[in-house]
Amino acid sequence: MSISRRFSWLIPVIFIFLLPILAFGVSKEAQKHFDEAMRLKANELSKAIVELKEAIRLEPKWVEAHYHLGTFYQHKKLFDDALREYKTVGRLDPKYPKLHYVLGSLYYTQGVMAWTKAAQLDHSYLYKDDGTQVFYKKGTSPEKAIEPYKKIVEKDTSNALAFYNLRGVYYDLALLEYQQAVKAHPNDTAAQYDLGLVYLERGRADKAREQIKVLEKLSPGHVSGLKQQIDMEEAQRKMWRGKK
């Protein structure tokens, strides 16, 4: 996918999950702040965040409030804050239905941003990943591999290789989360579709095509979209190799 097409799908689809919730067992005051956040989220997201934070202050273990706050932060590209809220959701309710999906989308978004920066600095990184490259030492978890790369790019914003490696780690984390999402919820069309996209980013068109087979049974309407992305990616990779 081109840079522009990579970002076209990232218009925060997670907002479709932001449905009003009437919670049981929480105070009326906390519910009032939560409801106000839901009312404000479309046009005044910063104020909505303030309202949700107040709801959480009143009800620190309110899982839905933490979840929605995470999606708000992600929408504003406050990724560390979003991750903190999602991790809190995981501690409070490890089986929360959309947890792995939103974590996958968070890591994928960061991966696309890192890839974009690497490609802008050095075009050779556009389609360098063939799916076999490893971005961290064996035995190291991808989560632990992120910080060293982040520190490098913070100090040197022109380091294309570091951005490229960071991209690879984020994509691997996204794969892990989406894989867990579809394992827990095989009928989750969005997770199945996005899993195919991440495979494609990692240069694994073969695995992405396997997701087409899944979608053919689950949601035929989504097949053409993923197939189009795969065909476009393969054509661009072929054209790029011809220029080298």
N, C-alpha and C positions, 0 to 999 in steps of 0.2 A: 504493500500500500504506500502511496505517496504520503508525505508529511501531512498535507491538508486533509486527505481522506482518513488518515489515522485519527485526527482530531475530530472529524465530523461526527463520529459515533460517540464521542466522549461527552457530548452535551449531557449533563448529569442525569442519566436515566434512573439513577437511584432515587430521584425525587418522586418517581411513580409509587414508591412504597411509603411515602409520607402521608398516610391516611390518618384522620383524626381518631384518637383512641380514648375511650372512656375507661379509665383504669379503676380497678377495684383495690381497696386497701390503701389508697393514698389520700392525703388530706385534700380538702376542698381548695385550700389556698394553692397547693402545688398543682392541682388540676387546672386551676384558673390560669396559672402562668403557662402551663403546657398548651392549653387551648389558644391562648394569645399568641404563642410562638407559631402554632399551626396557621393561625390567621395571617400572621405577618410574613411568613416564609417566602411567599411568592415575590413580594416587592420590597420588603425591608428585612433582609436576612440578618443584618448585624443586630437589629433590635430583637429579632426572633431568637438569636443566640443568647442574648442577655436574659430573655424570658425563660429559656430552657435551663440556663445555668441556675437561675433562681429556683426553678422547680426541683432541680437536682439538689440544691442546697437544703431544701425542705425534705426531700425524699432521696437520700444518697444511693439507695439500692433500687431505684426505679429503672429497670432495664430498658424499657421503651424510650425513656427520656435520654438515656446515654446513647442509645442507638441513633435516634434522630439528631442529637447534637453532633454525633460523628458525621452523619451525612451532610449536615449544614457546614461543618468545617471543611469537609471534602469539596463541597461546592465552591467554597471560597479559596480553595487551594491551600488551606492550612493543614497540610498533610500529617505533620507530627501530632497536632491536636486531634485530628480525626482518628489516627491510629490509637492514640491513648484511650479515646472513648470506645472504640471497637474492642480493644483489649479488656476494658472494664466490662463490657457486655459479655465477653467470653468468660471472664471470671465469675460473673453473677449468674450466667445461664449459658453453659457451654453448648447447649443444643438449640440456641436461639436460631430460628429458621433461616434468616437472611445473613447471618454472621459471615459465613465463608464467602458468600457472593460479594458482599460489600468490601471485604478484605481483598478479594481478588481484583475488584474494580479499582480499589485504591492503589494497589501495587502496579496494576497494568497502566493506570494513568501516569504514575511516576516513571514507569519504564518508557512510555512513549515520550515524555518530556525529556528524559535523559538521552534517548535515542535521537530526538530532534536536535538537541544541542550538539551531540557528537557529529551528526551528519552535516550540520551547518559549519562546523569547524573543519571537518575533513570528509569530503564526499565519498572517500573509500569505505566509510563505515555504513553507507546506505544499505547495502545488501551483503555485508561481510559474513553475517551469521548463517552458517549452514546447518545448524542444529546439533553439531557435534562439539562445539566449543564449551569449555568449562571455565567459569568465572571466579571460582574460589577453590581453595585446597580441599582435597578429600578429607572428610571427617569434620569439616567446618559447616555449620548451619548457614544457610543464605542470610538469615537475619543478622548474624554476627558479621557477615562479610560486607554488609551495607555501610557501616560506620566508617571503616578505613577509606572507602571510595568517596564517601560524602565529604570527609575531611580534606581529601586531595582536591576535589573540585571546588571546595569553598576557598582554598588557598590559591588555586590556579584554575581560573575559569576558562582557560584556553586549552586545557588538557583533554583532548578529544578521546584518547584511549581510556582515561578514567571514566568519562561520561559513558562511553560504550560499555565498559565493564559493569558500571553501575546499572545500566539498562538491562544487561543480562541477568543480574541478580534479581532485580525487580520482576522481570518476566518469569524467572524460576519460582519466585514466591507467589506470583499470580497463578501460575500453573498448579502449585500445591493447593492453593485455596479453592480454585475452581474445581479441581479434581475431588476435593472433599465435599464441595457443594453438590456436585452431581451424584456423588456416592450416597449422600444423605437424602437428596431429593432428585431422583432420576428424571422426573417429569418437569424440572425447572428449565424451560426453554431458553431463558436469557442466559443462564449459566452454561448450558450446553453450547449455545451459539458463541458466547464469549470465550469459552475454552478453545473452540476452533480458531478464533482470532489470535489467541496467544500462541498456540502451536504455530500458526502462520508467521508470527513475529519472530519465533525462534528458528525459522527456516525449515519447519517440519510440515510441508504441504501435505505429506502422506497422512499424518495424524489429523490435520485439519479436515481432510477428505473423509476420514472416519467419522468425524462429527456430522458431516452431511448425511451419512447413513442413519445416524441417530435421529437427526431432525426430520428425515423423510418419514419416519414412523411416528415421531412425536408431534411435529408441527411443520407440515409441508410448506406452509407459507414462508418459513424462514430459510428454506433451502436456497432459493435463488440469490438471496443477499450474501450468504456465506460463499456460495460458488462464485459469484461475481468478484468478491474480494480475493479469492484464491487465484482465479484466472488472471486478474489484474496484477497481483503480486508476482506471479510466475512470468508474465509478459515483461514486467518492468525489470525483473532480475535478468531475464534473457537479454533485454536491450542493454542493460548496464554492463553485462559481460562482453557484449559486442563492442562497446566503446573502449574497453580497457586494452 
